[in-house]
Amino acid sequence: MSNPSPTRKFWQEAGRIPGYPLTEKIHGWFYMRFPYLYIATGTGSNRLGRVGAAVIGFFQRIFRPRAAKPGAITFADTYHGKVVPLRTARELVSVKENVRIPDLEQVIPYKLARSLILDQPDHIAALDCPCRAARENPCLPLDVCLIIGEPFVGMVLKHHAQRARAITSAEAIEILEAEEARGHVHHAFFKEAVLERFYAICNCCSCCCGAMQAHRHGTPMLASSGCVVQVDESRCVGCGECESHCQFGAITVNGISLVDRDNCMGCGVCVSHCPQEGIELVLAPEKGIPLEMSRILAGE
């Protein structure tokens, strides 16, 4: 018997999730089949999205939305990212064996979509970033979204052959390192409609990324890495490199670099761009638990 098509496998996998609603199955299929339309509409970058945003805004002005009840499921619970430093991103694209960890409750602070299930994790695709592709003057290059595992890689390669290519783990690491050098942030993305699990590493910039912009405007779509940066005052010369590379506006320079712990997401980009090697990532328990693959795979 021949292997099922990626789309068929997606539906088969969705059918194995207890209580998984048909609406989410259709939602997930649409998202993977038409990611550019989906993201451009969601970010208001196309006409449909702009009209939709205007209509929603009109009704919100007339009918003030009620505050979410404590414990209620929000949009951020269904579609979110975990900030990961470069080391963790490298680990995620280097997994060789299938992984099935159904609930990362201690690591992913959202009510939904927090499973780490990797089927054929050595299948990796570089996809043109839908967020960048939706912008008039996007950051380049475009092919920096890393889709990981099946059936997701098969779907993007089949349906977006002009915008996706199969790559090796080594090539994925090259993309991650190049994006780090550009000052971009690595996020491990999870989505309820995408089989309630991790499916991609996006390399994000605040000027193009819809999730980062939504987070900045009050929709808490991004979870901290579980770390914050700490400045060695004896090394800092106030050059401002860290401030200019911080995508979250968490660093200001006043003689030396000052870190706003509330805004710092622990991405580590400033660490790799400090010419004085005067910044380090340190654990911050109040920020959550890091996504450390070695410990997770060891069952710790």
C-alpha positions as CSV (number, residue, x, y, z in Angstrom):
1,M,0.0,0.0,0.0
2,S,1.3,3.4,-0.9
3,N,1.9,6.1,1.7
4,P,-1.1,8.5,2.1
5,S,-0.8,12.0,0.7
6,P,0.2,14.7,3.2
7,T,-3.3,16.1,3.2
8,R,-4.8,12.6,3.8
9,K,-2.3,12.1,6.6
10,F,-3.2,15.4,8.1
11,W,-6.9,14.3,8.3
12,Q,-5.9,10.9,9.6
13,E,-3.8,12.5,12.4
14,A,-6.6,14.9,13.2
15,G,-9.0,12.0,13.5
16,R,-6.8,10.4,16.2
17,I,-7.2,13.4,18.5
18,P,-10.0,12.7,21.0
19,G,-12.8,15.2,20.8
20,Y,-11.0,17.3,18.1
21,P,-13.8,19.3,16.4
22,L,-14.4,19.3,12.7
23,T,-14.2,23.1,12.7
24,E,-10.6,22.9,13.9
25,K,-9.7,20.2,11.3
26,I,-11.0,22.4,8.5
27,H,-9.3,25.4,10.1
28,G,-6.0,23.6,10.2
29,W,-6.3,22.3,6.7
30,F,-7.1,25.8,5.4
31,Y,-4.2,27.3,7.3
32,M,-1.7,24.8,5.9
33,R,-3.2,24.9,2.4
34,F,-3.5,28.7,2.1
35,P,-1.0,30.2,4.7
36,Y,-0.4,33.4,2.6
37,L,-4.1,34.3,2.3
38,Y,-4.6,33.3,6.0
39,I,-1.8,35.5,7.3
40,A,-2.3,38.4,5.0
41,T,-5.9,38.5,6.0
42,G,-5.2,38.0,9.7
43,T,-2.6,40.9,9.8
44,G,-4.8,43.2,7.7
45,S,-2.2,43.2,4.9
46,N,-4.8,42.5,2.1
47,R,-8.1,44.0,1.2
48,L,-10.1,41.3,2.9
49,G,-8.2,41.8,6.1
50,R,-8.6,45.5,6.1
51,V,-12.3,45.3,5.4
52,G,-12.7,42.7,8.2
53,A,-10.7,44.8,10.6
54,A,-12.8,47.8,9.9
55,V,-16.1,45.9,10.4
56,I,-14.8,44.3,13.6
57,G,-13.7,47.7,14.8
58,F,-17.1,49.3,14.0
59,F,-19.0,46.7,16.0
60,Q,-16.5,46.9,18.9
61,R,-17.1,50.6,19.1
62,I,-20.9,50.0,19.2
63,F,-20.9,46.9,21.4
64,R,-18.0,47.1,23.8
65,P,-16.5,43.6,24.1
66,R,-16.8,42.1,27.6
67,A,-13.6,41.4,29.4
68,A,-12.6,37.7,29.2
69,K,-13.6,35.8,32.3
70,P,-10.7,34.4,34.4
71,G,-9.7,31.0,32.9
72,A,-11.5,31.6,29.6
73,I,-9.9,30.4,26.4
74,T,-8.5,33.3,24.4
75,F,-7.0,33.6,20.8
76,A,-3.5,33.5,22.3
77,D,-4.2,30.1,23.8
78,T,-4.9,28.7,20.3
79,Y,-2.0,30.1,18.4
80,H,1.2,31.1,20.1
81,G,5.0,31.0,20.1
82,K,7.6,30.1,22.7
83,V,10.7,32.3,22.4
84,V,13.8,30.1,22.1
85,P,17.5,31.1,22.1
86,L,19.6,29.9,19.2
87,R,20.9,26.9,21.1
88,T,17.4,25.5,21.6
89,A,16.4,26.3,18.0
90,R,19.4,24.3,16.8
91,E,18.4,21.4,19.0
92,L,14.8,21.4,17.6
93,V,16.1,21.0,14.0
94,S,18.6,18.3,15.0
95,V,16.1,15.7,16.5
96,K,16.5,12.5,14.6
97,E,13.8,10.2,16.2
98,N,10.1,10.6,16.5
99,V,9.0,12.4,19.7
100,R,5.6,12.2,21.4
101,I,5.2,14.4,24.4
102,P,1.5,15.2,24.6
103,D,1.5,18.0,27.1
104,L,4.3,20.5,28.0
105,E,2.2,22.2,30.6
106,Q,5.2,23.4,32.7
107,V,7.0,24.8,29.6
108,I,4.2,26.2,27.4
109,P,2.0,28.5,29.5
110,Y,-1.1,28.2,27.3
111,K,-4.2,26.1,27.8
112,L,-4.2,24.7,24.3
113,A,-1.7,23.6,21.7
114,R,1.3,22.6,23.8
115,S,2.2,19.2,22.5
116,L,5.6,18.3,21.2
117,I,4.9,15.6,18.7
118,L,7.5,15.1,16.0
119,D,6.8,12.6,13.2
120,Q,9.8,12.3,10.9
121,P,11.6,15.4,12.4
122,D,14.4,15.0,9.9
123,H,11.8,16.2,7.3
124,I,12.4,20.0,7.3
125,A,11.3,22.7,4.8
126,A,12.3,26.3,4.4
127,L,9.1,28.2,3.6
128,D,8.8,31.8,2.5
129,C,7.6,33.6,5.6
130,P,3.9,34.4,5.1
131,C,4.2,37.5,7.4
132,R,7.1,38.9,5.4
133,A,5.5,38.0,2.1
134,A,2.4,40.0,3.1
135,R,4.4,43.2,3.6
136,E,5.0,45.8,0.9
137,N,8.7,46.1,1.9
138,P,9.6,43.0,3.8
139,C,12.8,42.0,5.5
140,L,14.8,39.7,3.4
141,P,15.4,36.9,2.7
142,L,11.9,35.4,2.7
143,D,12.6,31.7,3.1
144,V,13.2,31.7,6.8
145,C,10.2,29.8,8.2
146,L,11.3,26.3,9.2
147,I,8.5,23.7,9.0
148,I,9.3,20.6,10.9
149,G,8.0,17.0,10.7
150,E,5.0,15.4,8.9
151,P,2.4,15.9,7.7
152,F,3.3,19.6,7.7
153,V,6.4,19.5,5.5
154,G,4.7,17.3,2.9
155,M,1.8,19.7,2.7
156,V,3.9,22.9,2.1
157,L,6.2,21.1,-0.4
158,K,3.2,19.8,-2.3
159,H,1.0,23.0,-2.3
160,H,3.7,25.7,-2.2
161,A,6.4,24.2,-4.4
162,Q,7.4,27.7,-5.6
163,R,7.8,29.0,-2.1
164,A,9.1,26.0,-0.1
165,R,12.1,23.7,-0.4
166,A,13.2,20.6,1.5
167,I,16.4,21.2,3.5
168,T,18.7,19.2,5.8
169,S,19.2,19.8,9.5
170,A,22.6,21.4,8.7
171,E,20.9,23.8,6.2
172,A,18.2,24.6,8.8
173,I,21.0,25.5,11.3
174,E,22.6,27.8,8.7
175,I,19.3,29.6,8.3
176,L,18.9,30.0,12.1
177,E,22.5,31.3,12.5
178,A,22.0,33.8,9.6
179,E,18.8,35.1,11.1
180,E,20.4,35.4,14.5
181,A,23.2,37.5,12.8
182,R,20.4,39.7,11.4
183,G,19.1,40.2,14.9
184,H,15.9,38.2,14.4
185,V,14.1,36.2,17.1
186,H,13.5,32.4,17.0
187,H,10.0,31.3,18.0
188,A,8.8,27.7,18.3
189,F,5.2,28.0,17.1
190,F,2.2,25.9,18.3
191,K,-1.4,26.1,17.0
192,E,-4.6,24.4,18.1
193,A,-5.8,24.0,14.5
194,V,-2.4,22.5,13.4
195,L,-3.1,19.2,15.3
196,E,-2.7,21.0,18.7
197,R,1.1,20.9,18.4
198,F,4.5,22.4,17.5
199,Y,5.0,22.6,13.8
200,A,7.5,25.4,13.0
201,I,10.3,27.6,14.0
202,C,9.8,31.2,12.8
203,N,12.6,33.7,12.7
204,C,10.8,36.9,13.5
205,C,11.4,40.6,13.2
206,S,9.1,43.1,14.9
207,C,8.5,45.0,11.7
208,C,7.0,42.1,9.8
209,C,5.9,39.5,12.3
210,G,2.1,39.4,12.9
211,A,2.6,37.6,16.2
212,M,5.1,40.0,17.6
213,Q,2.9,43.0,16.6
214,A,-0.2,41.4,18.2
215,H,1.8,40.7,21.3
216,R,3.0,44.3,21.4
217,H,-0.6,45.5,21.1
218,G,-1.9,43.4,24.0
219,T,-2.6,39.9,22.7
220,P,-0.2,37.8,24.7
221,M,0.8,35.4,21.9
222,L,4.4,34.9,22.9
223,A,5.9,33.2,25.9
224,S,9.2,34.1,27.3
225,S,12.1,31.7,26.9
226,G,12.3,31.4,30.7
227,C,15.3,33.6,30.8
228,V,16.3,37.3,30.9
229,V,19.5,39.0,30.0
230,Q,21.9,40.3,32.5
231,V,24.5,43.0,31.8
232,D,28.0,42.8,33.2
233,E,28.5,46.5,34.1
234,S,32.3,46.0,34.2
235,R,32.3,45.1,30.5
236,C,29.6,47.3,29.2
237,V,30.8,50.5,27.4
238,G,27.3,51.7,26.4
239,C,27.9,51.2,22.6
240,G,24.1,50.6,22.0
241,E,24.5,47.5,19.9
242,C,22.2,45.5,22.3
243,E,19.5,48.3,22.2
244,S,19.5,48.5,18.4
245,H,19.1,44.7,18.1
246,C,16.4,44.2,20.8
247,Q,13.2,43.3,19.0
248,F,11.2,43.8,22.2
249,G,12.3,47.3,23.3
250,A,13.7,45.9,26.5
251,I,17.0,47.6,26.5
252,T,18.0,51.3,26.8
253,V,21.4,52.8,27.1
254,N,22.1,55.5,29.7
255,G,25.9,55.3,30.1
256,I,25.5,51.5,30.3
257,S,22.8,49.1,29.1
258,L,19.7,48.9,31.3
259,V,17.4,45.9,30.9
260,D,13.6,46.1,31.5
261,R,13.0,42.6,32.9
262,D,9.2,42.9,32.2
263,N,9.7,43.4,28.5
264,C,12.7,41.1,28.1
265,M,11.6,37.8,26.5
266,G,15.0,36.1,26.8
267,C,15.7,35.6,23.1
268,G,19.4,36.1,23.6
269,V,19.9,38.1,20.4
270,C,21.6,40.9,22.3
271,V,24.0,38.4,23.8
272,S,25.2,37.4,20.4
273,H,25.6,41.0,19.2
274,C,27.5,42.4,22.2
275,P,31.0,43.2,21.0
276,Q,32.2,43.3,24.6
277,E,30.7,39.9,25.5
278,G,29.1,41.7,28.4
279,I,25.6,40.2,28.4
280,E,24.4,36.7,29.3
281,L,21.1,34.9,29.6
282,V,20.2,33.8,33.1
283,L,17.2,31.8,34.3
284,A,14.2,33.8,35.5
285,P,11.8,31.5,37.3
286,E,9.0,34.1,37.2
287,K,9.3,34.0,33.4
288,G,8.5,30.3,33.1
289,I,10.6,27.2,32.2
290,P,12.9,27.0,29.2
291,L,12.2,24.6,26.4
292,E,15.3,22.5,26.9
293,M,15.2,19.6,24.5
294,S,17.8,17.5,26.2
295,R,15.9,17.5,29.5
296,I,12.5,17.1,27.8
297,L,13.7,14.0,25.8
298,A,15.2,12.6,28.9
299,G,11.9,12.9,30.7
300,E,13.1,15.3,33.3
